[in-house]
Amino acid sequence: MRWRRLFYLPLLGAALLLAGCAGRAAGLKGADTAQGKQLFVKNCGSCHTLADAAVTGIIGPNLDDAFRAARSKAGGGFQDSTFFQITLDQMRLAAPPMPRFDEPPNKLPEEELVDIAAYVASVAGKPVQQTGGSATAP
């Protein structure tokens, strides 16, 4: 009887994981990374370092350092979509001293959270490049 319960435990965990992921409506496509950059500088730049945004905050993690290794082949070669979701989740489920941007008094509209996350995902841990391209995520 005990083994039977243990057999179902991984299935239950997988089902809960899939159920949690299915509810995510935010996506990287169509996000305004130019606006995301402006919002990042305004709301995040005093705490975080991010070379592309030319900010050097010292309270929160250096986002270039945090994502650089994970972008490498040895670090897993993660894609922008993974960094997007990590960033979005961190803004929603932040641990102090980082403010939560999904509730007052620092609440930002969902579209702005998505724009910031898309911007960070597109540049963090990458060499800074001068771009004249599109302001919308691919």
C-alpha positions in Angstrom: 0.0 0.0 0.0 2.8 2.4 0.9 4.6 1.8 -2.4 1.5 2.5 -4.3 1.3 6.0 -2.7 4.9 6.7 -3.5 4.3 5.7 -7.1 1.7 8.5 -7.4 3.7 11.2 -5.7 5.9 12.1 -8.7 2.8 12.1 -10.9 1.0 14.5 -8.5 4.1 16.8 -8.5 4.2 16.8 -12.3 0.5 17.6 -12.5 0.9 20.5 -10.1 3.8 21.9 -12.0 2.0 21.7 -15.3 -1.1 23.3 -13.8 1.0 26.2 -12.4 2.7 26.9 -15.7 -0.5 26.7 -17.7 -1.9 29.8 -16.1 0.9 32.2 -17.3 -0.5 34.6 -19.8 2.6 36.9 -20.1 4.9 36.3 -23.0 8.1 37.6 -24.3 6.8 38.2 -27.8 5.4 41.6 -28.5 6.9 43.2 -25.4 8.3 46.8 -25.7 11.9 46.4 -24.7 12.6 50.1 -25.3 10.0 51.0 -22.7 11.3 48.2 -20.6 14.7 49.8 -20.5 13.3 53.1 -19.4 11.2 51.4 -16.8 14.1 49.3 -15.6 16.3 52.4 -15.2 13.6 54.2 -13.3 12.4 51.3 -11.0 15.4 49.0 -10.8 18.6 50.8 -11.7 19.3 52.2 -8.3 19.7 48.7 -6.9 20.8 46.5 -9.8 23.8 46.6 -12.1 23.0 46.1 -15.8 25.6 47.3 -18.4 23.1 47.9 -21.2 21.1 50.3 -19.0 24.3 52.0 -17.8 23.3 51.5 -14.1 25.5 50.3 -11.3 23.3 49.6 -8.3 24.9 47.7 -5.4 21.9 46.6 -3.3 20.6 43.9 -5.6 22.4 41.3 -7.7 24.4 42.4 -10.7 22.1 41.0 -13.4 24.9 40.7 -16.0 26.8 38.5 -13.6 23.7 36.6 -12.6 22.8 35.6 -16.2 26.1 35.5 -18.0 27.1 32.0 -16.8 23.6 30.5 -17.5 23.8 31.9 -21.0 27.0 30.0 -21.7 27.0 26.4 -23.0 28.7 25.2 -19.8 26.1 27.0 -17.7 23.2 25.4 -19.5 22.8 27.7 -22.5 19.5 29.0 -21.3 17.3 31.1 -23.7 15.9 34.6 -23.3 12.5 33.0 -22.6 13.9 31.5 -19.4 15.5 34.7 -18.3 12.2 36.5 -19.1 10.2 34.2 -16.8 12.8 34.3 -14.0 12.8 38.1 -14.1 9.0 38.4 -14.2 8.7 36.0 -11.3 11.3 37.9 -9.2 9.4 41.1 -9.6 6.2 39.4 -8.5 7.7 37.3 -5.7 10.5 39.5 -4.5 12.3 38.9 -1.2 13.2 42.1 0.8 14.8 44.5 0.3 13.5 44.2 -3.3 10.0 45.6 -3.6 7.2 43.6 -5.1 6.0 45.3 -8.2 2.7 43.3 -8.4 1.2 45.0 -5.3 1.0 48.5 -3.8 2.8 50.7 -3.1 5.2 49.8 -6.0 2.6 48.2 -8.2 3.2 48.4 -11.9 0.7 47.4 -14.6 1.2 43.9 -16.0 2.3 45.3 -19.4 5.1 47.2 -17.7 6.3 44.2 -15.8 6.4 42.2 -19.0 8.3 45.0 -20.8 10.9 45.2 -18.0 11.3 41.4 -17.9 11.6 41.3 -21.7 14.3 44.0 -21.7 16.3 42.3 -19.0 16.0 39.0 -20.7 17.3 40.5 -24.0 20.4 42.1 -22.6 21.5 40.7 -19.2 24.8 38.8 -19.4 25.4 39.8 -23.0 28.0 42.2 -24.3 26.6 45.7 -24.7 25.9 46.5 -28.3 24.8 49.7 -30.0 21.4 48.8 -31.5 19.2 50.8 -33.8 16.8 48.0 -34.3 13.3 47.2 -33.3 12.0 48.2 -29.9 9.8 45.1 -29.8 10.9 41.7 -28.6 11.0 39.1 -31.4 
